[in-house]
Amino acid sequence: MSWGGEHGVRIGLSAVVMALRSGQLCILTTETPEGELALPFGPFDPAGDRTFERALRSFVTAQTGFGLGFVEQLYTFGDAGRAAPRPTPGPDRQREVSVGYLALTADAVDMAPPGARWTPALEIFPWEDRRATTRPTSGIFDSLTTWAAGDPRRLDRIEALFAPSVSARWDETRVLERYELLYEAGLVAEAARDRDDASPLDLSDRPMASDHRRILATGLGRLRSKLRYRPVLFELTPDTFTLSALQAAAEAVVGLNLHKQNFRRGVERTGLVEPTGRLSTGTGGRPAELFRFTGAGPRDGQAPGLALPALR
């Protein structure tokens, strides 16, 4: 992942593209020549590229065949030594900077280029799925406790981020902090790749290229946070949907089981959806009413987010 020049800063662009497929939140991924999973990424050429966004759109389409719609800038990642494998320090080593972008789509078409695919987000972050009765978080907690070795500060971080006790509150938005703690503890595949002394917990099939899982963690945390104050969920859904399908979409994003009646009441209070007067016959049971997104809130024209009443 190097390009151009011998000194200064090298700028790369990374795309976090999210969609719902078969009831799962999926990420558009590619594969490096070394076999690592990667986000679509590429270099910014100051001489040839007019803007970051145009360059981003060009190489995402070239690598995956997918044409980006609306994108927003996610974050600029410029920590020293962020590229992996870690380069040898020296006066001529360039600083790697990556500008991440977030895109949501309801049109997750199949990918044709080799290596391009829609990868379930919770396969990349299995500890972020809190819906199952038996959660992978339990094994993580044991390994983190061993790593903490009784250190109160480490134990406090584990408690705050992974909420292992009944009284602890799980915050679904702190995806990046959980990943960084697991990396620090040597419990993810990237830590094993970047450090000789790491023994990763077998939580993912393979590492992601460079710091792409960190970039993706930032994107997933951003999306989960935005659900509560912007109607971004509707950017992932078809034009019409049942309320059950809308709840399932929200659960796929946040990795939590939501309270059915409270979720529906919250949706109705926002004024974000309206009935179409048609029924869906594809639910496998009684026909369910189809709704559509109205586009704005009923009072001040500002479209709010959705309440996410989790089952406890």
C-alpha positions as CSV (number, residue, x, y, z in Angstrom):
1,M,0.0,0.0,0.0
2,S,2.7,2.5,-1.0
3,W,2.8,4.9,-3.8
4,G,4.7,7.9,-5.2
5,G,7.7,9.8,-3.8
6,E,10.3,9.1,-1.2
7,H,9.5,11.8,1.4
8,G,6.6,13.5,3.0
9,V,3.0,12.2,3.2
10,R,1.2,9.6,1.1
11,I,-2.5,9.9,1.0
12,G,-4.8,7.0,0.5
13,L,-8.6,6.8,0.3
14,S,-10.7,4.0,1.9
15,A,-14.4,3.3,1.4
16,V,-16.7,1.8,4.0
17,V,-19.8,0.8,2.0
18,M,-22.6,-0.8,3.9
19,A,-25.8,-2.5,2.8
20,L,-28.4,-5.0,4.1
21,R,-28.4,-8.4,2.4
22,S,-30.3,-11.5,3.6
23,G,-31.1,-9.8,6.9
24,Q,-27.4,-9.0,7.7
25,L,-25.5,-5.7,7.6
26,C,-22.8,-6.3,5.0
27,I,-19.6,-4.5,4.1
28,L,-18.3,-4.2,0.5
29,T,-14.8,-5.8,0.7
30,T,-12.0,-6.8,-1.6
31,E,-9.0,-9.0,-1.2
32,T,-5.3,-8.1,-1.3
33,P,-2.7,-10.2,-3.2
34,E,-1.6,-11.6,0.2
35,G,-5.2,-12.9,0.8
36,E,-6.1,-10.3,3.4
37,L,-9.7,-8.9,3.5
38,A,-9.7,-5.2,2.7
39,L,-11.9,-2.3,2.2
40,P,-11.9,-0.8,-1.3
41,F,-8.9,1.6,-1.1
42,G,-6.4,3.3,-3.3
43,P,-4.0,6.2,-3.6
44,F,-4.8,9.8,-4.2
45,D,-2.7,11.2,-7.0
46,P,-2.3,15.0,-6.6
47,A,-1.2,15.4,-10.2
48,G,-4.0,13.3,-11.8
49,D,-7.0,13.4,-9.4
50,R,-9.1,16.6,-9.2
51,T,-10.8,15.7,-5.8
52,F,-10.6,13.0,-3.2
53,E,-14.2,12.0,-3.9
54,R,-13.7,11.5,-7.6
55,A,-10.7,9.4,-7.0
56,L,-12.6,7.3,-4.4
57,R,-15.5,6.7,-6.8
58,S,-13.2,5.7,-9.6
59,F,-11.2,3.0,-7.8
60,V,-14.2,1.6,-5.9
61,T,-15.9,1.0,-9.2
62,A,-12.7,-0.4,-10.7
63,Q,-12.1,-2.8,-7.8
64,T,-15.6,-3.9,-7.1
65,G,-17.8,-3.0,-10.1
66,F,-20.0,-1.0,-7.7
67,G,-21.0,2.6,-8.4
68,L,-21.1,4.7,-5.2
69,G,-24.1,7.0,-4.5
70,F,-23.9,9.6,-1.7
71,V,-20.8,9.4,0.4
72,E,-19.7,11.3,3.5
73,Q,-16.2,11.7,4.9
74,L,-15.7,9.5,7.9
75,Y,-12.4,10.4,9.4
76,T,-8.7,11.0,8.6
77,F,-6.4,8.2,9.9
78,G,-2.9,9.5,10.2
79,D,-1.3,7.7,13.2
80,A,2.4,7.1,12.9
81,G,3.1,3.5,11.8
82,R,-0.5,2.9,10.8
83,A,0.4,0.9,7.7
84,A,1.0,-2.8,8.1
85,P,3.1,-4.7,7.9
86,R,4.8,-2.1,10.1
87,P,7.6,-0.3,8.1
88,T,11.1,0.1,9.5
89,P,11.5,3.6,11.1
90,G,13.8,5.8,9.3
91,P,14.3,9.4,8.0
92,D,13.0,8.5,4.5
93,R,9.9,6.7,5.7
94,Q,6.8,8.4,4.5
95,R,3.8,9.1,6.7
96,E,0.7,7.0,5.6
97,V,-2.5,9.0,5.8
98,S,-5.9,7.5,4.9
99,V,-9.1,9.5,4.4
100,G,-12.1,7.2,5.1
101,Y,-15.5,7.6,3.6
102,L,-18.9,6.1,4.6
103,A,-21.5,5.1,2.1
104,L,-24.9,3.4,2.6
105,T,-26.9,1.7,-0.1
106,A,-30.1,-0.2,-0.5
107,D,-28.9,-1.7,-3.8
108,A,-26.4,-4.3,-2.8
109,V,-26.0,-6.0,-6.2
110,D,-23.7,-9.1,-6.6
111,M,-20.1,-8.3,-7.3
112,A,-18.3,-9.5,-10.4
113,P,-14.6,-8.7,-10.0
114,P,-12.5,-11.4,-8.3
115,G,-12.2,-11.0,-4.6
116,A,-15.0,-8.4,-4.3
117,R,-17.9,-9.5,-2.1
118,W,-20.4,-8.3,0.5
119,T,-19.1,-9.5,3.9
120,P,-21.3,-9.6,6.9
121,A,-20.1,-7.0,9.4
122,L,-20.7,-9.2,12.4
123,E,-18.4,-11.8,11.0
124,I,-15.7,-9.2,11.1
125,F,-16.8,-8.0,14.5
126,P,-18.4,-11.1,16.1
127,W,-18.2,-9.6,19.6
128,E,-20.5,-6.8,18.4
129,D,-23.5,-9.1,18.1
130,R,-25.4,-9.2,21.4
131,R,-28.5,-11.0,20.1
132,A,-27.5,-14.6,20.6
133,T,-28.1,-16.4,23.9
134,T,-24.5,-17.7,23.8
135,R,-22.4,-14.8,22.9
136,P,-18.8,-14.7,21.7
137,T,-18.3,-11.9,24.3
138,S,-18.0,-14.5,27.1
139,G,-14.8,-16.0,25.7
140,I,-13.4,-12.5,25.0
141,F,-14.1,-11.5,28.6
142,D,-12.1,-14.5,29.9
143,S,-9.2,-13.7,27.7
144,L,-9.3,-10.0,28.5
145,T,-9.4,-10.8,32.2
146,T,-6.3,-12.9,31.8
147,W,-4.6,-10.1,30.0
148,A,-5.6,-7.5,32.6
149,A,-3.7,-9.6,35.3
150,G,-5.6,-7.8,38.1
151,D,-4.8,-4.3,36.9
152,P,-7.7,-2.1,38.1
153,R,-7.5,0.3,35.1
154,R,-7.6,-2.5,32.6
155,L,-10.5,-4.2,34.4
156,D,-12.4,-1.0,34.5
157,R,-12.0,-0.6,30.7
158,I,-13.1,-4.2,30.1
159,E,-16.2,-3.6,32.3
160,A,-17.1,-0.3,30.6
161,L,-16.7,-1.6,27.0
162,F,-17.8,-5.2,27.1
163,A,-20.4,-5.0,29.9
164,P,-19.9,-8.5,31.2
165,S,-21.9,-8.0,34.4
166,V,-25.7,-7.8,34.6
167,S,-25.6,-4.2,35.9
168,A,-23.2,-2.9,33.2
169,R,-24.6,-1.0,30.3
170,W,-23.6,-2.1,26.8
171,D,-23.0,0.9,24.5
172,E,-23.4,-0.3,20.9
173,T,-21.7,2.8,19.5
174,R,-18.3,2.1,21.1
175,V,-17.1,-0.2,18.4
176,L,-13.8,1.4,17.8
177,E,-12.9,1.4,21.5
178,R,-13.6,-2.3,21.8
179,Y,-11.5,-3.2,18.8
180,E,-8.6,-1.0,20.0
181,L,-8.8,-2.7,23.4
182,L,-8.7,-6.2,21.8
183,Y,-5.8,-5.1,19.6
184,E,-3.9,-3.8,22.7
185,A,-4.5,-7.1,24.4
186,G,-3.2,-9.0,21.4
187,L,-6.6,-10.8,20.8
188,V,-7.3,-10.0,17.2
189,A,-5.6,-11.2,14.0
190,E,-4.1,-7.8,13.2
191,A,-2.2,-7.8,16.5
192,A,-0.7,-11.2,15.7
193,R,0.4,-9.9,12.3
194,D,1.9,-6.7,13.6
195,R,3.5,-8.0,16.8
196,D,5.7,-11.1,17.3
197,D,4.4,-11.7,20.8
198,A,0.7,-11.7,20.2
199,S,-1.5,-14.8,20.5
200,P,-4.9,-13.9,18.9
201,L,-8.2,-15.2,20.0
202,D,-9.7,-17.0,17.1
203,L,-12.5,-14.4,16.4
204,S,-12.1,-13.8,12.7
205,D,-11.0,-15.9,9.7
206,R,-8.1,-13.7,8.7
207,P,-6.7,-10.2,9.4
208,M,-7.9,-7.2,7.4
209,A,-5.3,-5.3,5.4
210,S,-3.4,-2.5,7.1
211,D,-5.7,-0.9,9.7
212,H,-8.8,-1.4,7.6
213,R,-10.7,-3.1,10.5
214,R,-10.0,0.0,12.6
215,I,-11.4,2.2,9.8
216,L,-14.4,-0.1,9.6
217,A,-14.9,0.0,13.3
218,T,-15.1,3.7,13.1
219,G,-17.7,3.5,10.3
220,L,-19.9,1.0,12.2
221,G,-19.8,3.0,15.3
222,R,-20.7,6.2,13.3
223,L,-23.7,4.4,11.7
224,R,-24.9,3.0,15.0
225,S,-24.7,6.5,16.6
226,K,-26.5,8.2,13.7
227,L,-29.5,5.8,13.9
228,R,-30.6,7.7,17.0
229,Y,-30.6,11.2,15.6
230,R,-30.9,10.9,11.8
231,P,-33.1,8.6,9.7
232,V,-30.1,6.8,8.1
233,L,-31.7,3.4,8.5
234,F,-34.0,4.2,5.5
235,E,-30.9,4.6,3.3
236,L,-30.5,0.8,3.7
237,T,-34.1,-0.3,3.2
238,P,-36.2,-0.7,0.1
239,D,-38.8,1.9,-0.9
240,T,-41.5,-0.1,0.9
241,F,-41.2,-2.3,4.0
242,T,-43.1,-3.9,6.8
243,L,-42.5,-2.6,10.4
244,S,-41.2,-6.1,11.2
245,A,-38.6,-5.8,8.4
246,L,-37.7,-2.3,9.6
247,Q,-37.1,-3.6,13.1
248,A,-35.0,-6.5,11.7
249,A,-32.9,-4.0,9.8
250,A,-32.3,-1.9,12.9
251,E,-31.4,-5.1,14.9
252,A,-28.9,-6.1,12.2
253,V,-27.2,-2.7,12.4
254,V,-27.0,-2.4,16.2
255,G,-26.5,-6.1,17.0
256,L,-29.3,-6.0,19.7
257,N,-32.7,-7.5,20.1
258,L,-35.3,-4.7,20.2
259,H,-38.6,-4.6,22.0
260,K,-41.3,-5.0,19.3
261,Q,-44.1,-2.9,20.8
262,N,-41.8,-0.1,22.0
263,F,-39.9,0.0,18.7
264,R,-43.2,0.4,16.8
265,R,-44.5,3.0,19.1
266,G,-41.3,5.0,18.7
267,V,-41.5,4.7,14.9
268,E,-45.1,6.0,14.9
269,R,-44.2,8.9,17.2
270,T,-41.5,10.2,14.8
271,G,-43.8,10.4,11.8
272,L,-41.1,9.0,9.7
273,V,-43.2,6.3,8.1
274,E,-46.7,6.2,6.6
275,P,-48.9,3.3,5.3
276,T,-49.0,2.7,1.6
277,G,-52.5,1.0,1.7
278,R,-50.9,-2.2,0.4
279,L,-50.1,-5.5,2.0
280,S,-47.0,-7.7,1.8
281,T,-47.6,-11.3,1.1
282,G,-44.0,-12.4,1.4
283,T,-43.9,-12.6,5.2
284,G,-44.8,-16.3,5.4
285,G,-47.8,-15.6,7.6
286,R,-50.6,-13.1,7.7
287,P,-50.2,-10.4,5.1
288,A,-48.5,-7.4,6.7
289,E,-49.0,-3.7,6.0
290,L,-46.4,-2.0,3.9
291,F,-45.0,1.4,4.9
292,R,-42.8,3.9,3.2
293,F,-40.4,6.6,4.5
294,T,-42.0,10.1,4.6
295,G,-38.7,12.0,4.4
296,A,-39.2,14.4,7.3
297,G,-40.6,14.8,10.8
298,P,-44.1,16.0,11.2
299,R,-43.4,19.2,13.2
300,D,-40.3,21.2,12.2
301,G,-39.4,19.4,9.0
302,Q,-36.2,17.9,10.6
303,A,-36.2,14.1,10.2
304,P,-35.2,12.6,13.5
305,G,-33.6,9.2,14.2
306,L,-35.3,6.1,15.7
307,A,-35.6,5.0,19.3
308,L,-33.8,1.7,19.8
309,P,-35.5,0.0,22.9
310,A,-33.3,-3.0,23.5
311,L,-34.5,-6.1,25.3
312,R,-32.7,-6.5,28.6
